[in-house]
């Protein structure tokens, strides 16, 4: 796959065939300008040309329980492979219209937004009728944050064929216009609402104080949910007791391999991602390149630019674990993005991989070197490549030497 496949989104600028677009074309449904189907439910708010952004609903031209077309939680649970995910995503038509985020629409534009909001609130697939201005185009949007979105088409009209099913907690929070969005997110998460659904609700602009509610580009909503929820838990985690030994967790899915090392120290968090040659974000590379983001016990005020969503999604999974066991630790997350990961499936799968890792029984070690040796046995890249760049390891070694000196 050419490097330009990521840049040109399958438009052939590189002169080579794009395997991702080929998959989309292979499974693309034959959609006329009018069709009906069950949305997973899924909505997508774009970010380009902000505040005038594309806003729309994704739905296949088929009925039934279609949640599996949309949710990384289901993909990971069922261990779907990339071709299966691509075939499912290719069924979805992105029926869209332009919205001004700062000035809500009027007339029929506002009615479209009302339907979109109700779709976002739904907990199960919901049947809709669509009327498009044009047939869907064979195009796709590749993004590190979201699974592939293809088949865009301008929306003329949409209406419900049934009432959407909305969880009582979601309905209650959405109708409470006096609760801040940070509190609303926390309440939804505590109630067991899937993170994927929480992201859709936030993106649709139905959370927070009444005067502050507005559409949120989906890419921003993903980070906002992962960051906000984990921040709330980390505020408590900082004051828990430290773990007593070294703990190692491991998990892998779709060519994304994780080794999560927890050290007996105060809370620090670091993600080091190794993008290997022929993987989705390093398709033509000769060498592996690394992305690193870190925060100390005091947290970070700026956005984790290097890893982006690959930083915040694992952080939520690990914060959930540390809060559950009521312990703090210094955490080093090592990710190998391997050649097997050749098409982007969104950061939701990274959250689920890390959740899966910390749900397993941890490997315990009294010695850091032994923990790293075991981690190395499952990794393809030499672990010194990670360790020499790690702020977590450097800080821990300094603290250890200082503790020995003070004895």
WOKAHU-V821634 format. One record per residue. N is the residue number from 1. SS is DSSP state (helix for helix, strand for strand, loop for the rest). PHI is phi in whole degrees, 0 to 359 (none if undefined). PSI is psi in whole degrees, 0 to 359 (999 if undefined). Layout:
n->{N,N}
ss->{SS,SS}
phi->{PHI,PHI}
psi->{PSI,PSI}
//
This chain:
n->{1,2,3,4,5,6,7,8,9,10,11,12,13,14,15,16,17,18,19,20,21,22,23,24,25,26,27,28,29,30,31,32,33,34,35,36,37,38,39,40,41,42,43,44,45,46,47,48,49,50,51,52,53,54,55,56,57,58,59,60,61,62,63,64,65,66,67,68,69,70,71,72,73,74,75,76,77,78,79,80,81,82,83,84,85,86,87,88,89,90,91,92,93,94,95,96,97,98,99,100,101,102,103,104,105,106,107,108,109,110,111,112,113,114,115,116,117,118,119,120,121,122,123,124,125,126,127,128,129,130,131,132,133,134,135,136,137,138,139,140,141,142,143,144,145,146,147,148,149,150,151,152,153,154,155,156,157,158,159,160,161,162,163,164,165,166,167,168,169,170,171,172,173,174,175,176,177,178,179,180,181,182,183,184,185,186,187,188,189,190,191,192,193,194,195,196,197,198,199,200,201,202,203,204,205,206,207,208,209,210,211,212,213,214,215,216,217,218,219,220,221,222,223,224,225,226,227,228,229,230,231,232,233,234,235,236,237,238,239,240,241,242,243,244,245,246,247,248,249,250,251,252,253,254,255,256,257,258,259,260,261,262,263,264,265,266,267,268,269,270,271,272,273,274,275,276,277,278,279,280,281,282,283,284,285,286,287,288,289,290,291,292,293,294,295,296,297,298,299,300,301,302,303,304,305,306,307,308,309,310,311,312,313,314,315,316,317,318,319,320,321,322,323,324,325,326,327,328,329,330,331,332,333,334,335,336,337,338,339,340,341,342,343,344,345,346,347,348,349,350,351,352,353,354,355,356,357,358,359,360,361,362,363,364,365,366,367,368,369,370,371,372,373,374,375,376,377,378,379,380,381,382,383,384,385,386,387,388,389,390,391,392,393,394,395,396,397,398,399,400,401,402,403,404,405,406,407}
ss->{loop,loop,loop,helix,helix,helix,helix,helix,loop,loop,loop,loop,loop,loop,loop,loop,loop,loop,helix,helix,helix,helix,helix,helix,helix,helix,helix,loop,loop,loop,loop,loop,loop,strand,strand,strand,strand,strand,strand,loop,loop,strand,strand,strand,strand,loop,loop,loop,loop,loop,loop,strand,strand,strand,strand,strand,strand,strand,strand,loop,loop,loop,loop,loop,loop,loop,helix,helix,helix,loop,loop,helix,helix,helix,helix,helix,helix,helix,loop,loop,loop,helix,helix,helix,helix,helix,helix,helix,helix,loop,loop,loop,strand,strand,strand,strand,strand,strand,strand,strand,loop,loop,loop,loop,loop,loop,loop,helix,helix,helix,helix,helix,helix,helix,helix,helix,helix,helix,helix,helix,helix,loop,loop,loop,loop,strand,strand,strand,strand,strand,strand,strand,loop,loop,loop,loop,loop,loop,loop,strand,strand,loop,loop,loop,loop,loop,strand,loop,strand,strand,loop,strand,strand,strand,strand,strand,strand,strand,strand,strand,loop,loop,loop,loop,loop,loop,loop,helix,helix,helix,helix,helix,helix,helix,helix,loop,loop,loop,loop,loop,helix,helix,helix,helix,helix,helix,helix,helix,helix,helix,loop,loop,loop,loop,helix,helix,helix,helix,helix,helix,helix,helix,helix,loop,loop,loop,loop,loop,loop,helix,helix,helix,loop,loop,loop,loop,loop,helix,helix,helix,helix,helix,helix,helix,helix,helix,helix,helix,helix,helix,helix,helix,helix,helix,helix,helix,helix,loop,loop,loop,strand,strand,loop,loop,loop,strand,strand,strand,strand,strand,strand,strand,strand,loop,loop,strand,strand,strand,strand,strand,strand,strand,strand,loop,loop,loop,loop,strand,strand,strand,strand,strand,strand,strand,strand,loop,loop,loop,strand,loop,loop,strand,loop,loop,loop,loop,loop,loop,strand,strand,strand,strand,strand,strand,strand,strand,loop,loop,strand,loop,loop,loop,loop,loop,loop,loop,loop,loop,helix,helix,helix,helix,helix,helix,helix,helix,helix,helix,helix,helix,helix,helix,helix,helix,helix,loop,strand,strand,loop,strand,strand,strand,strand,strand,strand,strand,strand,loop,loop,loop,loop,loop,loop,loop,strand,loop,loop,helix,helix,helix,helix,helix,helix,helix,helix,helix,helix,helix,helix,loop,loop,loop,strand,strand,strand,loop,loop,helix,helix,helix,helix,helix,helix,helix,helix,helix,loop,loop,loop,loop,loop,loop,loop,helix,helix,helix,helix,loop,loop,loop,helix,helix,helix,helix,helix,helix,helix,helix,helix,helix,helix,helix,helix,helix,helix,helix,loop}
phi->{none,284,301,290,300,285,279,265,56,81,272,82,297,277,81,241,284,260,296,289,296,300,293,298,296,299,255,299,288,275,253,272,286,232,206,228,179,257,292,306,272,210,236,219,249,284,234,288,64,306,268,268,240,290,225,191,246,255,204,272,267,209,253,119,277,252,304,295,286,236,258,297,300,286,302,292,300,268,55,297,273,297,302,294,296,298,294,290,295,290,284,277,261,267,278,227,212,267,238,266,301,278,227,307,292,236,61,294,299,292,295,299,294,297,294,302,297,293,298,297,282,294,262,230,304,229,277,221,249,240,234,258,280,219,292,301,274,272,225,214,244,259,206,293,272,241,296,303,241,231,55,287,206,292,270,261,207,210,209,285,259,203,284,293,269,239,301,302,294,296,298,296,294,294,269,268,271,249,253,292,297,297,291,299,299,297,295,295,295,298,279,87,290,300,302,302,287,298,299,296,296,296,297,283,76,244,235,100,296,307,286,258,287,197,299,237,312,304,300,289,295,302,295,300,292,300,291,296,296,289,301,298,284,295,304,276,302,302,248,281,292,283,296,262,211,277,236,234,235,212,197,209,198,55,82,254,255,241,240,246,254,249,250,287,198,292,297,221,219,213,241,239,255,252,269,281,304,78,278,302,259,213,293,250,290,263,243,288,243,250,241,225,220,214,218,269,303,277,82,226,261,260,286,284,296,290,262,58,298,291,265,282,293,298,297,295,301,284,296,301,291,296,293,293,269,54,221,244,200,269,241,245,255,249,240,258,268,268,303,296,268,256,221,290,240,88,283,301,291,292,300,289,297,291,299,298,299,278,277,279,291,289,273,255,219,265,232,296,300,292,297,292,296,292,299,300,297,252,252,267,272,298,296,303,297,279,296,293,257,272,288,298,292,300,294,295,295,295,297,295,295,294,297,296,293,277,294}
psi->{131,153,325,347,326,324,319,354,46,15,3,18,333,349,6,159,142,116,332,312,324,321,319,315,321,320,1,129,155,97,129,185,347,129,165,154,178,113,143,325,148,135,157,127,120,175,344,143,28,136,1,94,157,136,132,178,140,133,145,170,51,157,165,197,102,14,329,342,347,331,120,333,320,320,313,317,321,359,43,140,174,316,323,317,318,318,323,316,329,343,339,130,128,90,112,162,164,131,144,108,325,341,101,148,167,160,229,330,318,325,322,316,323,318,317,317,318,323,316,328,340,143,345,167,143,133,135,158,133,142,119,155,329,162,152,141,152,78,166,157,120,133,141,334,323,152,163,134,120,186,51,147,140,131,130,316,148,144,155,144,351,162,132,145,119,130,143,319,319,315,318,313,320,330,356,100,8,5,135,154,325,320,319,317,316,317,319,318,317,330,358,14,133,141,322,321,323,320,317,319,315,316,327,355,37,23,154,183,146,313,345,357,132,164,144,122,134,321,319,325,323,308,319,317,309,316,313,313,317,324,317,322,323,329,326,319,324,339,8,166,152,151,160,346,184,134,135,132,152,145,160,144,133,34,10,109,130,135,121,112,125,128,146,89,179,161,123,154,135,138,127,115,131,110,103,154,141,0,170,322,11,53,326,9,152,327,156,137,149,143,133,134,147,150,146,188,331,357,188,146,338,166,142,84,323,313,338,232,335,351,313,326,312,326,322,315,319,324,321,318,311,323,324,319,356,54,157,158,162,126,128,119,118,123,129,115,101,167,335,339,85,356,135,133,12,160,350,324,331,321,317,325,314,324,316,321,312,355,344,162,125,154,129,140,147,351,132,318,321,322,317,326,317,320,317,326,342,358,154,327,142,128,333,334,328,313,321,342,359,121,326,314,316,315,320,319,322,316,321,315,322,319,320,323,325,353,999}
//
